[in-house]
């Protein structure tokens, strides 16, 4: 089996993220989600003056969904 750099980076990131996430207490995990969602919202509105609000909300929602999916994968 051969792995390219992208596969190895993805695997290592997932291992690190899983380890860090599970070292948090339940309340800390909830705080992490709130912080991540807040950061997503802020990023979607940063330097996007020309982007319509609808597009910003769609981007924000897509990022939130992907974050939840990634943590669901970690839980498996």
Secondary structure, DSSP 8 states (H G I E B T S, - for coil): ----HHHHHHHHHHHHHHHHHHTS-HHHHHHHHHHHHHHHHHHHHTT-TTS-HHHHHHHHHHHHHHHHHHHHHHH-
